[in-house]
Amino acid sequence: MRDMLSYLAAALPSPTGPQARLLALQCALRADGFGLLLFPPGLLRGMHLNGEGMWWHELEQSHWLRRPPAPSGHGASVQLLDTTLLSRGPGRRSRARAADWALRTARTPALRGQGPSLQLTAVVLAAHTSAGAVHATADADQVARSCGLTDDQLVTALKQLTTVGALSSWTLDATMDDLAWQTSQALDRVSARQNTQARGEPRPHRNEMS
């Protein structure tokens, strides 16, 4: 997941918005070996997307994907255009688990009703948090690039994630550009469980998660 987020941070133009980045993440993880996928209508509704949203156009204008015609009522047909992506990463099953993890993490109770910027930031932070851990560190600039945010926007997002209860605390060492954070219990329980599945690891027993 971290590698995919780093790839998207480099592949997508910096102005690409968070909703488009969340969509690109799902496309990259769900595509087959030929870069093809069909988004079912239910998944699009769950992500609050529609067929003509500006986020699709953002990705098309960056020449990262195109949308061939799809059968009526069958969702959205997508063809990824980046050949670099097609040679990367684990197999489809692992990628599908990672896609499900990202979707569920973005929809944890603490993030419901929040905008895509907070959801994407939470996904990026969760991806940099080891399964079962609540404390994590990462390069702040890399986190900001993965989220498509400026440094100031990242700080704002961190404050908002703390306010809504997704993070318990965070610190930023501006000199070293080190970001450290502690996830809240609500986000940690969902993220740890989903991150474990996304990596193909056995699920922890209930008493290990209590």
Helices and strands as residue ranges (DSSP letters): H 2-11, H 18-30, E 36-39, H 41-46, H 54-61, E 65-66, E 76-80, H 83-86, H 92-106, G 109-111, H 116-127, E 135-139, H 140-147, H 151-163, E 167-173, E 178-183, H 185-198, H 206-209
